[in-house]
């Protein structure tokens, strides 16, 4: 599918933040694509660039200390450098975002209903009466009890799960084509997390919206996402369908993430295996594959510490010490940015 036909196409995105210590290279050449109806999960440790990538789509970084490059193509239109009035129309009206903590995302001095009403009036030509009716409808749709009464409640009068449901209602009120959910269950207890995620996926499907789900936990995306992109140190290191990723993880970092999760089919005596080391500083990221200082199969002779592996083999073929090295993609489009991907299974002994 061509770029102009995709709903969202992110191409070679770079994002840097100017600090007193230097330039933080938060995102370093990210490529992502989302089509109509997709649920794309973007996973990785804290600091991997997930949220920075998501915020870049809507131009929510402070302009005075942010540098950006590449392209963010929204239905064929590049949003990088777009006028502010155009971005305001996109935010909420065409692309909606659900933030990590609804208590800080919602304005505490306005009722929940008023905040939904103001957004509807900003993006749709609706009377206040019609906008309030729509707000009540959306609160009922996401499972808020007695929505006609609760529409006038303030955020502090909602529980954590109800606030997140209200954020989903607000995000979908204008019928956006894409919903970006930035770790929407982080502030919720475990019993509510699955309910909120299932609600988000079910309702967006009913509305025909695509979803970009940002999370640090691979465990929450199984069965919910149809595509997964794994990020590390500002890059996508593996992308695949959800089924391919869980059946045959290829990048050592992805394997490490899966090994650190408890399995429901284990006997309870299996130890979890953490990923050793620490994430790199993005002020001065490592040369080559950024994961190589923590990777148990990294080798200098393969170029792990000197050359950046491409995500898909068709992008580049590199010769190091007389050996032809590929990136590890196959005919299905499963990409892994690893010079030694063919040895991942044998050396780490994992089939998730």
Secondary structure, 3 states (H helix, E strand, C coil): CCHHHCCEEEEEEEEEEEECCEEEEEEEEEEEEECCCCEEEEECCCCCCHHHHHHHHCCCCCHHHEEEEEEEEECCEECCCCCHHHHHHHECCCEEEECCCHHHHCCCCCEHHHHHHHHHHHHCCCCHHHHHHHHHHHHHHCCCCCHHHHCCCEHHHCCHHHHHHHHHHHHHCCCCCEEEEECCCCCCCHHHHHHHHHHHHHHHHHHCCEEEEEECCHHHCCCCCCEEEEEECCEEEEEEEHHHHHHCCCCHHHHHHHHCCCCCCCCCCCCCCCCCCCCCCCCCCCCCCCCHHHCCCCCHHHCCCCCCCCCCHHHCCEEECCEEECCCCCCCCCEECCCCHHHHHHHHCCCC
